Amino acid sequence: MRGFVVNVPTSDLDLASDALWQLGVRAIEERRDESNDLIELWTAVGDHDDAVARADIALAGRWPWQVIDIMDAAADTWREFARPMWVDDTLVVVPAWREPPGTDGVIAISIEPGGAFGLGDHPTTLLSLRAALRHVVDGCHVLDVGCGTGVIAVMAAMLGAGSVRAVDVASAAVEATRDNADRNGVAGVVEVDSTPADDIEGRYDIVVANILAPTLIELADDLQRLTGADGCLVISGVLDDRHDHVVGALAPMVVERTDTLDGWAAVTLRHP
Ligand SMILES: C[S@@+](CC[C@H](N)C(=O)[O-])C[C@H]1O[C@@H](n2cnc3c(N)ncnc32)[C@H](O)[C@@H]1O
């Protein structure tokens, strides 16, 4: 298993953490050096070369960083702290190595993250899942851009979506989504690959994109184009007090609703 250590001044902590989330990491450990103003950010990225190549683009020239080998056991200590995450009273995301709660009438989604982001416990994932949950109806067509573990795509399929397209630039995410769709019995509904957004065709009833602001802005034209005339677009990965610029990039789409959790927001938009 490989990982990164990034050395950042305290003042750059949020910026650097955002850049790492953008790479699709699952968890970031902060190690502070009391003798100076530097923080080390440690994170594991699995064994995929493309994650290292993308880190080079995202981090190079901004902060010193290095690739490290992490013992699989050390990289996996977070697993013992992972718990089921309730999306609402009817739906729970369960780490694949935990027992699902045996409650009648509850949908349990089993997720093995592999090298991808999205166990349902990050505020942006939870907000995206709740927004998607409000809109999925039988037979609808869903697009999940930046699918990570596929948790949103799999949930939509389990709730009765007719088709779900999931895409991600990270090969670890494509692999994890395929595996999780299979694990939850919806492999026949979820189509997953690494097609760039500008090569995707058609229009969807629900488009979900939980990706950080700079990428959402880059993808804004495609996200609009891919959202059906009566469909909705859910963006997350944005800060609750700083996302006007992302909404601006999506104009003339209009904001229908904004939900916030722990400093993050999910915004649901529609065509005027
Ligand atoms: C914050 S994670 C979200 C994962 C999952 N959808 C969730 O909500 O937990 C963002 C994901 O977007 C992917 N990503 C980043 N830029 C992308 C792009 N331009 N197109 C597609 N996926 C992208 C990353 O690889 C990462 O898996």
The ligand as an SDF file (V2000), in Angstrom:
LIG
                    3D

 27 29  0  0  0  0  0  0  0  0999 V2000
  -15.0490   13.5290   -2.4990 C   0  0  0  0  0  0  0  0  0  0  0  0
  -14.9410   12.0620   -3.4670 S   0  0  0  0  0  0  0  0  0  0  0  0
  -16.6550   11.5980   -3.5680 C   0  0  0  0  0  0  0  0  0  0  0  0
  -16.8920   10.1150   -3.6140 C   0  0  0  0  0  0  0  0  0  0  0  0
  -18.3560    9.6590   -3.4760 C   0  0  0  0  0  0  0  0  0  0  0  0
  -19.1580   10.1560   -4.5790 N   0  0  0  0  0  0  0  0  0  0  0  0
  -18.9530   10.1420   -2.1750 C   0  0  0  0  0  0  0  0  0  0  0  0
  -19.8350   11.0120   -2.2090 O   0  0  0  0  0  0  0  0  0  0  0  0
  -18.5240    9.6860   -1.1120 O   0  0  0  0  0  0  0  0  0  0  0  0
  -14.6320   12.8040   -5.0560 C   0  0  0  0  0  0  0  0  0  0  0  0
  -14.3680   11.8010   -6.1600 C   0  0  0  0  0  0  0  0  0  0  0  0
  -14.3220   12.5260   -7.3930 O   0  0  0  0  0  0  0  0  0  0  0  0
  -13.3210   11.9740   -8.2100 C   0  0  0  0  0  0  0  0  0  0  0  0
  -12.9780   13.0200   -9.2020 N   0  0  0  0  0  0  0  0  0  0  0  0
  -12.1820   14.1090   -9.0560 C   0  0  0  0  0  0  0  0  0  0  0  0
  -12.1660   14.8380  -10.1980 N   0  0  0  0  0  0  0  0  0  0  0  0
  -12.9990   14.2010  -11.0810 C   0  0  0  0  0  0  0  0  0  0  0  0
  -13.4220   14.4650  -12.4300 C   0  0  0  0  0  0  0  0  0  0  0  0
  -12.9750   15.5350  -13.1160 N   0  0  0  0  0  0  0  0  0  0  0  0
  -14.2850   13.5970  -13.0260 N   0  0  0  0  0  0  0  0  0  0  0  0
  -14.7400   12.5020  -12.3560 C   0  0  0  0  0  0  0  0  0  0  0  0
  -14.3590   12.1970  -11.0840 N   0  0  0  0  0  0  0  0  0  0  0  0
  -13.5220   13.0360  -10.4520 C   0  0  0  0  0  0  0  0  0  0  0  0
  -12.2170   11.5760   -7.2340 C   0  0  0  0  0  0  0  0  0  0  0  0
  -11.3860   10.5790   -7.7880 O   0  0  0  0  0  0  0  0  0  0  0  0
  -13.0350   11.0750   -6.0340 C   0  0  0  0  0  0  0  0  0  0  0  0
  -13.2760    9.6850   -6.1110 O   0  0  0  0  0  0  0  0  0  0  0  0
  1  2  1  0
  2  3  1  0
  2 10  1  0
  3  4  1  0
  4  5  1  0
  5  6  1  0
  5  7  1  0
  7  8  2  0
  7  9  1  0
 10 11  1  0
 11 12  1  0
 11 26  1  0
 12 13  1  0
 13 14  1  0
 13 24  1  0
 14 15  1  0
 14 23  1  0
 15 16  2  0
 16 17  1  0
 17 18  1  0
 17 23  2  0
 18 19  1  0
 18 20  2  0
 20 21  1  0
 21 22  2  0
 22 23  1  0
 24 25  1  0
 24 26  1  0
 26 27  1  0
M  CHG  2   2   1   9  -1
M  END
$$$$
